[in-house]
Amino acid sequence: MAELPTAATVPPVYTWLAAQPGAPPVLELPAPVQAMNERERDVLRQYDALVHGKPRLDGASGFVSNRYRNFRVALRDFPTPATLDTAPIARFLAGPAVTRDCLGSDVLRLAFTRSDTRTQRRSDGSIVIEGRRFEIPNRYRHLTRIEVRYASWDLGHIHLVDERTGSVLARLYPQDKTQNASGLRRTLDPVSTASAKPVPTPVAPDPTMPPLLARMLDKQATTGLAPPYLPKDDATTDDGETS
């Protein structure tokens, strides 16, 4: 373990630097090229910055990006005509970039939300979240199970999402009872609660069909399933015989 310097043991150059006016950036050489080259001396330089209070062009973080590695390689040959003609910060910005664009605010806001399930109230097409009622868009009133994403500290952004893919379908807004009672908004049509099972079509019994088989087919027709037996006309050959 390294022993941290005290006010009495800190190098005098940092005390002198703290007394200088302004806040110009400070560059201390030699600088390590890679993170594996960082030693105790580089870490103590970070601590010494608390004494002089000036920003540093270099540091010790355990990670060195490609752009910053090129900057450190250039400092290895300092001072040379190439390094003196170009400011260190300009050389740093001219190096290859390894950064990536920040995600949009909408994507970040959605990332910090929780997923939850609610049951839609069919009478007015709404759900309750944290004691507040939100309206479901009319095109989704047929859904019974509602998958939502929201943050408990920000109820101004409630999203209806697809429970299979997680994609956002619509944004939900609080229920406005005043606007609903004004008579200016379109009324909601009632959602049909009829059974989705197909209604069997009555079929007249075939007089040529055996009575027991006809009763079995009638019983099967009431279930709404396809009949296990389909009557088929007998094929007739050229000689007039049936096969």
C-alpha positions in Angstrom: 0.0 0.0 0.0 1.2 3.5 -0.8 1.5 6.1 1.9 -0.4 9.3 1.1 1.6 12.5 1.4 0.7 15.1 4.0 0.9 18.8 3.9 4.4 18.6 5.3 5.6 15.9 2.9 3.9 17.0 -0.3 6.5 18.0 -3.0 7.1 21.8 -2.8 6.4 22.2 -6.5 2.7 21.6 -5.9 2.6 24.3 -3.2 4.2 26.7 -5.7 1.8 25.7 -8.4 -1.2 26.3 -6.1 0.0 29.9 -5.6 0.0 30.6 -9.4 -3.0 32.6 -10.7 -5.5 31.1 -13.1 -6.3 27.5 -13.8 -4.1 26.4 -16.7 -3.9 22.6 -17.4 -1.0 20.8 -16.0 1.0 18.1 -17.8 3.4 15.9 -15.8 6.0 13.8 -17.6 6.8 11.0 -18.2 3.3 9.7 -18.8 2.5 6.0 -19.0 1.4 4.7 -22.4 -1.0 2.0 -21.3 -3.0 1.3 -18.2 -0.6 -1.5 -17.3 2.2 1.0 -17.2 0.5 3.1 -14.5 2.5 3.0 -11.3 2.2 4.4 -7.8 3.7 7.6 -8.9 0.9 8.2 -11.4 -1.8 7.6 -8.7 -0.1 9.9 -6.3 -0.1 12.6 -8.9 -3.9 12.4 -8.9 -3.9 12.9 -5.1 -1.4 15.9 -5.4 -4.0 17.6 -7.7 -6.0 18.2 -4.5 -3.2 20.4 -3.3 -2.5 22.6 -6.4 -6.2 22.5 -7.6 -5.2 22.8 -11.3 -6.8 20.5 -14.0 -4.5 17.7 -15.4 -4.1 16.6 -19.0 -3.3 13.1 -17.8 -4.6 10.9 -15.1 -4.8 7.3 -13.7 -8.1 5.5 -14.0 -7.3 1.9 -15.0 -8.6 2.4 -18.5 -6.9 4.1 -21.5 -8.9 4.7 -24.7 -7.3 4.4 -28.1 -7.4 8.2 -28.6 -5.8 8.8 -25.2 -3.2 6.1 -25.9 -2.1 8.0 -29.0 -1.9 11.2 -27.0 0.4 9.4 -24.5 2.6 8.0 -27.2 3.1 11.5 -28.6 4.1 12.7 -25.1 6.8 9.9 -24.9 8.9 11.8 -27.4 8.3 15.3 -25.9 9.8 17.8 -26.7 10.0 17.3 -30.4 9.1 19.6 -33.3 5.9 17.6 -34.0 4.7 17.8 -30.4 5.7 21.5 -30.0 3.9 22.6 -33.1 0.6 21.0 -32.0 -1.1 21.6 -28.7 -1.6 18.4 -26.7 -5.4 18.9 -26.6 -5.4 19.4 -30.4 -3.4 16.2 -30.9 -5.9 14.4 -28.6 -8.9 15.5 -30.6 -7.2 14.7 -33.9 -6.7 11.1 -32.9 -9.0 8.2 -33.8 -12.3 8.4 -32.0 -13.6 5.3 -30.1 -16.6 7.0 -28.6 -20.3 6.4 -29.6 -23.3 8.7 -29.7 -25.4 9.0 -26.6 -28.8 7.4 -26.7 -31.8 9.7 -27.0 -33.7 10.9 -24.0 -36.8 8.8 -24.8 -34.7 5.6 -25.0 -32.9 6.4 -21.7 -36.2 7.3 -20.0 -37.7 4.0 -21.0 -34.7 2.1 -19.8 -35.3 3.3 -16.3 -38.8 2.0 -16.0 -40.4 -1.1 -14.6 -42.7 -3.5 -16.3 -46.0 -4.3 -14.8 -49.4 -5.8 -15.7 -52.9 -4.3 -15.2 -56.4 -5.5 -15.8 -58.4 -3.1 -18.0 -61.8 -1.9 -16.7 -64.2 -2.5 -19.5 -66.8 0.1 -18.5 -64.5 3.1 -19.3 -61.4 1.5 -20.8 -58.9 2.5 -18.0 -56.4 1.1 -15.6 -55.0 2.2 -12.2 -51.3 2.9 -11.6 -50.1 4.2 -8.2 -53.6 5.3 -7.3 -54.2 7.3 -10.5 -56.5 6.2 -13.4 -55.2 6.2 -17.0 -57.2 5.9 -20.2 -56.4 3.1 -22.7 -56.6 4.1 -26.4 -59.9 2.9 -28.0 -58.1 0.7 -30.4 -56.8 -1.4 -27.5 -60.0 -1.6 -25.5 -60.4 -5.3 -26.5 -57.4 -6.2 -24.4 -58.0 -7.6 -20.9 -54.4 -7.9 -19.9 -52.5 -4.6 -20.2 -48.7 -4.6 -20.1 -47.3 -1.2 -19.1 -43.9 0.4 -18.4 -43.5 3.3 -16.0 -41.3 4.8 -13.3 -42.9 5.4 -9.9 -41.2 8.9 -9.6 -42.5 10.0 -13.1 -46.1 9.2 -13.8 -46.1 11.7 -16.6 -44.7 9.0 -19.0 -46.7 5.8 -18.9 -46.3 3.5 -21.9 -48.4 0.6 -23.2 -46.1 -2.1 -24.5 -46.4 -5.4 -26.3 -46.0 -8.1 -23.7 -44.2 -10.4 -26.2 -41.7 -8.0 -27.8 -41.6 -5.1 -25.3 -42.1 -2.5 -28.1 -44.0 0.6 -27.2 -47.5 0.7 -28.6 -48.9 3.9 -27.2 -48.5 6.5 -24.4 -51.1 6.6 -21.7 -52.6 9.8 -20.2 -54.5 10.4 -17.0 -58.2 10.1 -17.2 -59.9 13.5 -17.5 -63.3 13.2 -15.9 -64.2 16.8 -16.7 -63.7 16.4 -20.4 -65.5 13.1 -20.3 -68.6 14.7 -18.7 -68.6 17.8 -21.0 -70.4 15.9 -23.7 -67.9 17.0 -26.4 -65.9 13.8 -26.5 -66.9 10.8 -28.5 -68.6 8.2 -26.4 -67.1 4.8 -26.2 -68.9 1.9 -27.8 -69.5 -1.1 -25.5 -67.1 -3.9 -26.0 -68.8 -7.1 -27.0 -68.7 -9.8 -24.3 -70.2 -12.5 -26.5 -68.5 -15.8 -26.6 -65.8 -16.1 -29.2 -66.7 -19.8 -29.9 -68.2 -20.4 -33.3 -71.9 -21.1 -33.4 -72.7 -24.4 -35.2 -74.8 -24.2 -38.3 -77.8 -26.5 -38.1 -77.7 -29.2 -40.8 -80.7 -31.1 -41.9 -80.3 -34.9 -41.3 -79.5 -37.0 -44.3 -82.3 -39.6 -44.7 -79.8 -42.1 -46.0 -77.6 -41.7 -43.0 -78.0 -44.3 -40.2 -79.9 -42.8 -37.2 -77.1 -43.6 -34.7 -74.5 -41.9 -36.9 -76.8 -38.9 -37.4 -77.2 -38.5 -33.6 -73.4 -38.7 -33.2 -72.9 -36.0 -35.8 -75.5 -33.8 -34.2 -73.8 -34.1 -30.8 -70.4 -33.3 -32.4 -71.9 -30.2 -34.1 -72.9 -28.7 -30.8 -69.3 -28.6 -29.7 -68.3 -26.4 -32.5 -65.5 -28.7 -33.6 -65.0 -30.1 -37.1 -67.0 -33.3 -37.6 -64.9 -36.5 -37.4 -67.0 -38.0 -40.3 -67.8 -36.4 -43.6 -70.4 -38.1 -45.9 -69.1 -38.9 -49.3 -71.1 -40.0 -52.4 -70.3 -43.4 -53.6 -68.4 -43.5 -56.9 -70.1 -45.2 -59.8 -68.1 -47.1 -62.4 -68.8 -47.3 -66.1 -70.6 -50.6 -65.6 -73.1 -49.0 -63.2 -71.6 -50.6 -60.2 -70.8 -48.7 -57.0 -67.4 -48.9 -55.4 
